[in-house]
């Protein structure tokens, strides 16, 4: 195939229309044109055209991912994968883009997981809720185990925060009220060991 013309597109000056043997062949970004050194009168093979298409898909997918990243923070690898797959990019292209996003610092599941744990503690949420949120975000199980393996006193502190709010709402006058406080802490993601410790701490202070 002989490149017979390369024309800048009217609606997007950053893109070019490539013509081979007198007919439109493919639309490419300026970057792809430069990377492959495409010019009028150049011969390209079918294999080279496949490489060009692959590179163009990668450039397009990366631009899509960066635009997505700019909208809101707190996205993990799974969020980007779902977004790109919804645009029907190939698995090869998606994986290549995710690798690049990691290099650029846009994808760091470990940092994201630590941030989620920190925010959960600040809101008085326990390990079970943390794990659920991390799993929903598509965080790897090993990372989840690592970030949730923190000083038990941090869980106790978070539980005390939720305990105070629950007591303010339900009181502690009788067994029924205490049961409601206990259930409220369970809903916040705390296990029985932490909950019992919090009750013991407050019973001693009474």
N, C-alpha and C positions, 0 to 999 in steps of 0.2 A: 504494500500500500504506500502511495506517495502522498505526502501532505501537500495539498494544492493551495491551501489558504489557512490563515489563522486570524480571526477577526474578533476584536474586542466587543463584548456584548453591550448593547445600548442600555439595558435596564440595570446592569451590574458591571461597572468598569473593572472590577476585580476578577471577572471571569471572561474566558475566551472560548469561541466556537472553533473547533478543529474540523477542517474539511479534508477528506482523503479521496483521491481520484475524482475530484469535482463534486463530491456529495458530502453533506454534513455527517460527521462521524461521532463526535462526542463534545460535551461542554466541560471545560476544565477550569480550575482555579489558576490564578497567576502563578502560585507557588508550584503547582504540578508542572506547568509549562516550563518553568525555570529549572526545576529538579531534573527533568528529562531532557532539557536542552532542545525542546521542540522548535522547529522553524520550517518555513516554507521550503519545499524541495527535498525534505528529509524523507527517507524510506523507513517505514516501521513495519515490523512483523506482527503476526497475530499474537505471538508470545509477549512481545513488548507492549501491545495494546492491553493485554490482560494485566500486566504489571502497572500500566498507567491507570487503568480502572481501579485496581486495588489501592493504589496510592491516593487516588481521588476520593475513594470511599473513606479512607483513613482520615484525610484532611477534613472532609465534610463531617465525619463523626466526631472528630476532635473539636471542631468549631461548635458543634451542637452541645457537646459535653461542657465546654468552657462557658457557653452561654447559660447552660443549666446551672452550673456552679455559681455563676454571678448573681443568680436570683435570690437564693437563700443559702445559709450555711448549714452545717450539720448533716451533710450527706455522706453516706458510706459507699463502698464499692457496689453493694447490691443496688442502691438507688440509681447509680449511673448505669449499671448493667440493664436494669429494667427500662430506663429511659431510652437507651440506645437500641435495645431489642425491639422496643415499640416502634422505632423508626425503620425496622427491618434491616439493620446492618448485620453483616455476617458475623458469626461467632469469632472468626479470626480477627476481623476488624475491631470488634468490641474488646477482645482481649488485649490487642495492641494499644488501643486507646486507654484502657485501664492502667496498663503498665506506664504509659506516658503520664497519666494523671498522678500516679504515685510518685514518679520522678519530679513532677512539678509541685508536689505537696498538696494537691487537691484531694487526694484520697489517702487517708491514714486511719485505718479502722481501729488501731490501738489507741490513738489520740482521741478519736471520736468516742470510743468505749469509755475511756477515763473521764471524758467530759460528761457523758451520760450518768456515770456513777456519781460524780461530784454533784450534779444537779439533783439527782434522786436523794442524796443525803441532805442537801439543803432544803428539800421539800418534805423531809421526814418520811422517806420511803425506804423500805427494807430490801434485803438481798433478793427475795423472790420476785419482787416487782422489777428490780434492776435487771435480773436475768431475762424476764419476759420482754422488757423494752429492748434489751440488747439483741435478743433472738429475733424480734420483729424487724430490727434494723439489718438483719442478715450478718451479724458479727459472728466470726468463727468461734466454735465452742472453746478452743484453747485460750483464745483471747478473753472470752467471757470469764473463764475460770481464773485467769490471771488477775483481771481487774477487780473481781469480786472478792479476791483473797486479801482483805484489808484488816486492819486492827479491829477486833470485835467491839472495842469501845466506841468506834465511830458509828457502828450500827446501834449501839445502846443510846448514844447521844441523839441520833435521828429518831429512835423509837420514843425517847422521852419527849421530844418535840410533838410527836403525834399523840402521845399519851395525854399531854396537857390539854391539847385541843379536844380530845375525846372526853376527858373528864369534865371540861367546861360545858360540853354539850349534854352528857348523860349523867354526870355526877358519880358518886361512889357510895350512895346511901345504903344500898342493899346488894344482894347477890345478882339480881337482875341487871342493875346498873353496871356492876363490874363486868358482867358477861358482855354487855354492849360495848364497853371500852375494849375488852379483850378482842371482840370480833372486829372492831374498828382497826386495831393494830394488825390483825390478820389481813384485812383488806388492803392495808398499806404495804403488805409484802413481808411482814416479820414472822419468823418462826416462833414456836412455843418457847424455846430456850431464851431468846431475847425478850420476849413478852413477859415471861415469868420473872426475869431479872429486873425488868423495869417496875413491875408490880412490887417486888420485894424492896427495891430501893425506896419507893414512895411509901410503902407500909412502914418502913423503919423510920421515915422522917415524920410520920404522923404521931 
